[in-house]
Amino acid sequence: MYTDRYGKTWVKLAFHQHSTRSDGRATPEEIVRLYREAGYDAVALTDHWVQNGAEVIDGMPILPGCEYHVVKSGKVDRMQDSTEGIYHIVGLCYERTPRLEKDLSLSPQTVIDAIGEAGGLAVLAHPAWSFNTPEQIARLHGIDAVEIYNTTSSAGNNRRPDSSVILDQLAAHHGIFLPISGADDAHRYTTPIGRHPDYCTTFVMAECDSVEPEAIKGAIRERRFYTSQGPEIRLTREGNRFLVDCSPVSEIVFFSNFVVDANATLEGDGLTHFAYETQREGLKFVRAMVIDADGKMAWSQYMTV
């Protein structure tokens, strides 16, 4: 937990981890040690169909969490055909255990509704990995956040950790601007995945002064958070100008419904500020991403026009 130069208090959170309670290779105690050493304030254990409640392990607050995976056929395996419609939904910070018995043939809307009825957050996990289309996502209601980046999805022969194009299509063509989250989805804990390990890499920074579930839910629902792998990012607006302030990075990029905009990218060394302004008509939304010298990224929320 720390206070930034604007006087805002932030907590560092890990929203999507698997332990030996399902198919993870680390015990809850080992996960706590790794994430505490990396400066996290709280973690969620989101084991598959294991509805973990709030607890404290070796002094680390554990947020209520579970990952529910469903597919129309009711059969899930690693060679799954994406055209069957695969959805992984993470439930977080619920006030009571969602009324869900393990049934892989449940509709994703049923899962989302049950999480909401239990007072929790429903997060759509790794849509690029699952091949979720903008049209499929647009039919779902009650999603509190969606993972723009999922570290573990860079592994093996999938290599689709980044869901940004799907989310931008959802925004541009459907007018749906889902809150942007991100996670490790850690399973292995010791095996490097691409450029980064699958743990302590992608996290959420939430603006709140407590790691109590209610405080975290408030920050997520009010979009007072950003996703990062290290850099800080702050997106604000002054009239027609969109401003990014960040920790030192090598690249700052603004994304919108425009395919190309020469004014939307800045590259250099130690960049900490960039203003984007366009005279073109038809701008619908803006979001920003920064990349530091080590290739670590951070993502802002959407800002609608």
RACORVEN-V383200 format. One record per backbone hydrogen bond with DSSP energy under -1.0 kcal/mol. CO is the residue of the C=O (numbers start at 1). NH is the residue of the N-H. If there is no record, write none. Layout:
co=CO nh=NH
co=CO nh=NH
//
This chain:
co=2 nh=10
co=4 nh=7
co=8 nh=4
co=10 nh=2
co=11 nh=206
co=12 nh=41
co=12 nh=42
co=13 nh=204
co=14 nh=44
co=16 nh=185
co=16 nh=186
co=17 nh=46
co=19 nh=22
co=19 nh=24
co=26 nh=20
co=27 nh=31
co=28 nh=32
co=29 nh=33
co=30 nh=34
co=31 nh=35
co=32 nh=36
co=33 nh=37
co=35 nh=40
co=36 nh=39
co=42 nh=14
co=43 nh=63
co=47 nh=50
co=47 nh=67
co=50 nh=52
co=52 nh=65
co=55 nh=62
co=57 nh=60
co=60 nh=57
co=61 nh=43
co=62 nh=55
co=64 nh=93
co=65 nh=52
co=66 nh=91
co=67 nh=49
co=68 nh=89
co=70 nh=87
co=71 nh=74
co=77 nh=80
co=81 nh=84
co=82 nh=85
co=87 nh=70
co=88 nh=125
co=89 nh=68
co=90 nh=123
co=91 nh=66
co=92 nh=121
co=98 nh=100
co=103 nh=106
co=104 nh=71
co=107 nh=111
co=108 nh=112
co=109 nh=113
co=110 nh=114
co=111 nh=115
co=112 nh=116
co=113 nh=117
co=114 nh=118
co=115 nh=120
co=116 nh=119
co=118 nh=95
co=118 nh=96
co=121 nh=92
co=122 nh=144
co=122 nh=145
co=123 nh=90
co=124 nh=147
co=126 nh=130
co=127 nh=132
co=133 nh=137
co=134 nh=138
co=137 nh=140
co=145 nh=124
co=146 nh=181
co=148 nh=163
co=149 nh=183
co=150 nh=153
co=151 nh=154
co=152 nh=155
co=153 nh=160
co=155 nh=158
co=155 nh=159
co=161 nh=150
co=163 nh=167
co=164 nh=168
co=165 nh=169
co=166 nh=170
co=167 nh=171
co=168 nh=172
co=169 nh=173
co=170 nh=174
co=170 nh=176
co=171 nh=175
co=179 nh=146
co=181 nh=148
co=183 nh=151
co=184 nh=152
co=186 nh=18
co=187 nh=25
co=193 nh=196
co=196 nh=193
co=203 nh=228
co=204 nh=13
co=205 nh=226
co=206 nh=11
co=206 nh=208
co=212 nh=216
co=213 nh=217
co=214 nh=218
co=215 nh=219
co=216 nh=220
co=217 nh=221
co=218 nh=222
co=219 nh=224
co=220 nh=223
co=224 nh=207
co=226 nh=205
co=227 nh=299
co=228 nh=203
co=232 nh=247
co=234 nh=245
co=236 nh=243
co=238 nh=241
co=241 nh=238
co=242 nh=276
co=243 nh=236
co=244 nh=274
co=245 nh=234
co=249 nh=271
co=250 nh=268
co=251 nh=291
co=252 nh=266
co=253 nh=289
co=255 nh=287
co=261 nh=264
co=264 nh=254
co=266 nh=252
co=271 nh=249
co=272 nh=246
co=274 nh=244
co=276 nh=242
co=284 nh=305
co=286 nh=303
co=287 nh=255
co=288 nh=300
co=289 nh=253
co=290 nh=298
co=291 nh=250
co=291 nh=251
co=292 nh=295
co=296 nh=292
co=297 nh=229
co=298 nh=290
co=299 nh=227
co=303 nh=286
//
